[in-house]
Amino acid sequence: MSVTHGREIHLVRYPQGEVRRDDFAVVERPVPSPEAGQVLVRNTWTSVDPGLRVRLREKGPEGYFVAFPLDTPMDGIMTIGDVVESRADGFDPGDTVWHAYGWRDYAVVTAGEEALRGLGTLRRLAVDGFPPQAYLGVLGGNGLTAYSGLLRVSGLREGDEVWVSAAAGAVGSIVAQLAKLRGHRVVGSAGSPAKVAYMLDELHLDAAFDYHDGPVGEQLQEAAPDGIDVYFDNVGGDHLEAAIGALRRGGRIAVCGSISEYDLAEPPPGPSNLFLLVAKDLEIRGFRGSSHLDLLDEMQREVGALLRDRKLIWRETVVEGLDEAPEALARMMRGETTGKTLVRIA
Ligand SMILES: NC(=O)c1ccc[n+]([C@@H]2O[C@H](COP(=O)([O-])OP(=O)(O)OC[C@H]3O[C@@H](n4cnc5c(N)ncnc54)[C@H](OP(=O)(O)O)[C@@H]3O)[C@@H](O)[C@H]2O)c1
């Protein structure tokens, strides 16, 4: 198959506040032929993640993935595709792979070259009974983040009561279900009545609330009158402060993300109740899913089995067409998507 040109999304301006479609451009460019050790991949699905918003800045947070430069392809976005031409050992045309050269319809990828701290390095997927895009969500980075954050970072113990914020989203919905399946009482929060219904009726959480319905601390108190032991933080801000207030002695916070800050030029002041960390012997620990790559195979085995047995469900919001990727990100940031947000490229 001879591919001469492909389309890529380029960032042309750093968004101020909410992401806008015209912060990006669709650019047609020649696709190089793969050299020795490389494969040419036709991308089929690409991921939309809150972490991308953090990189749409001139200077990203220290220690995080690098910020996206203007007017170049956006490297470092998880993507699924089919190999169309291979000059790399271990990869054949027709193989389904994941790699980190997303938001474009074709990519030339070097086998073995580390991407996204190893998570995005070119990898052939088994796709054993699951649709390939599951490897961008529940069986990929989101699954790993949920699994490692809950089971390793939060120090989950028998009988713990757990609160998960953004619990109708890609990571949160997996965390909440894994905790439920281990017998914990789980409270979820999210941003709409439909998401509250989803958390209660489909994820079978014990309590759920819409954070727009009143002060988060008060709603949490109602949902967990005796307090919580673990808070899985996807949101930061007022949610984090509420958790510190509600945690019982020896409670733990696994900080996965702070999405309430990502669109803001100046982050708001931190929680005003930090002394409670001292008073109640609380632990707070940030983490990256990609720091726990050693758990990837274990997670895929366990979560894969739960999916096959229909004990764990996952939902996708699919946006059609590469050109719509920026809009998909904006919609996700606004809370208009449920479960994993994906772009179907082809
Ligand atoms: N540490 C890691 O390695 C790692 C890896 C992946 C993701 N993450 C983090 O995990 C979190 C969830 O990521 P995800 O991929 O699963 O995304 P997601 O939950 O599927 O989508 C993000 C959701 O956040 C909610 N949100 C947006 N603004 C909010 C605000 N101001 N307050 C409260 N909720 C808000 C929206 O839903 P609502 O309708 O509920 O508002 C939105 O749908 C993010 O913070 C992300 O950065 C961390």
The ligand as a MOL file (V3000), in Angstrom:
LIG
                    3D

  0  0  0     0  0            999 V3000
M  V30 BEGIN CTAB
M  V30 COUNTS 48 52 0 0 0
M  V30 BEGIN ATOM
M  V30 1 N -2.0730 10.3650 37.1260 0
M  V30 2 C -2.2120 9.8150 35.9300 0
M  V30 3 O -1.3640 9.0800 35.4420 0
M  V30 4 C -3.4650 10.1020 35.1590 0
M  V30 5 C -3.7770 9.3540 34.0140 0
M  V30 6 C -5.0000 9.6130 33.3790 0
M  V30 7 C -5.8390 10.6100 33.8770 0
M  V30 8 N -5.4580 11.2990 34.9720 0 CHG=1
M  V30 9 C -6.3330 12.3180 35.5720 0
M  V30 10 O -7.5050 11.6650 35.9710 0
M  V30 11 C -8.6070 12.5600 35.8960 0
M  V30 12 C -9.6990 11.9210 35.0460 0
M  V30 13 O -9.1870 11.6780 33.7550 0
M  V30 14 P -10.0400 10.8460 32.6920 0
M  V30 15 O -9.1490 10.5730 31.5410 0
M  V30 16 O -10.6960 9.7260 33.3800 0 CHG=-1
M  V30 17 O -11.0980 11.9250 32.2320 0
M  V30 18 P -12.6980 11.8490 32.3730 0
M  V30 19 O -13.0320 11.7220 33.8070 0
M  V30 20 O -13.2190 10.8470 31.4340 0
M  V30 21 O -13.1000 13.2830 31.8440 0
M  V30 22 C -12.8490 14.3820 32.6220 0
M  V30 23 C -14.1010 14.7540 33.4440 0
M  V30 24 O -13.7560 15.6570 34.4630 0
M  V30 25 C -14.9180 16.3470 34.8440 0
M  V30 26 N -14.6220 17.7640 35.1150 0
M  V30 27 C -14.2310 18.7260 34.2430 0
M  V30 28 N -14.0690 19.8980 34.8670 0
M  V30 29 C -14.4040 19.6790 36.1740 0
M  V30 30 C -14.4550 20.5240 37.3320 0
M  V30 31 N -14.1350 21.8210 37.2720 0
M  V30 32 N -14.8380 19.9650 38.4980 0
M  V30 33 C -15.1630 18.6500 38.5760 0
M  V30 34 N -15.1310 17.8140 37.5140 0
M  V30 35 C -14.7460 18.3240 36.3320 0
M  V30 36 C -15.9060 16.2490 33.6900 0
M  V30 37 O -17.0290 15.4510 34.0820 0
M  V30 38 P -18.1960 16.0230 35.0200 0
M  V30 39 O -19.4230 15.9930 34.1820 0
M  V30 40 O -18.2230 15.0530 36.1360 0
M  V30 41 O -17.8280 17.4190 35.4210 0
M  V30 42 C -15.1340 15.4880 32.6220 0
M  V30 43 O -15.9320 14.6030 31.9000 0
M  V30 44 C -8.0550 13.8600 35.3320 0
M  V30 45 O -7.7560 14.7210 36.3990 0
M  V30 46 C -6.7780 13.4180 34.6430 0
M  V30 47 O -5.8470 14.4510 34.5360 0
M  V30 48 C -4.3000 11.0800 35.6240 0
M  V30 END ATOM
M  V30 BEGIN BOND
M  V30 1 1 1 2
M  V30 2 2 2 3
M  V30 3 1 2 4
M  V30 4 1 4 5
M  V30 5 2 4 48
M  V30 6 2 5 6
M  V30 7 1 6 7
M  V30 8 2 7 8
M  V30 9 1 8 9
M  V30 10 1 8 48
M  V30 11 1 9 10
M  V30 12 1 9 46
M  V30 13 1 10 11
M  V30 14 1 11 12
M  V30 15 1 11 44
M  V30 16 1 12 13
M  V30 17 1 13 14
M  V30 18 2 14 15
M  V30 19 1 14 16
M  V30 20 1 14 17
M  V30 21 1 17 18
M  V30 22 2 18 19
M  V30 23 1 18 20
M  V30 24 1 18 21
M  V30 25 1 21 22
M  V30 26 1 22 23
M  V30 27 1 23 24
M  V30 28 1 23 42
M  V30 29 1 24 25
M  V30 30 1 25 26
M  V30 31 1 25 36
M  V30 32 1 26 27
M  V30 33 1 26 35
M  V30 34 2 27 28
M  V30 35 1 28 29
M  V30 36 1 29 30
M  V30 37 2 29 35
M  V30 38 1 30 31
M  V30 39 2 30 32
M  V30 40 1 32 33
M  V30 41 2 33 34
M  V30 42 1 34 35
M  V30 43 1 36 37
M  V30 44 1 36 42
M  V30 45 1 37 38
M  V30 46 2 38 39
M  V30 47 1 38 40
M  V30 48 1 38 41
M  V30 49 1 42 43
M  V30 50 1 44 45
M  V30 51 1 44 46
M  V30 52 1 46 47
M  V30 END BOND
M  V30 END CTAB
M  END
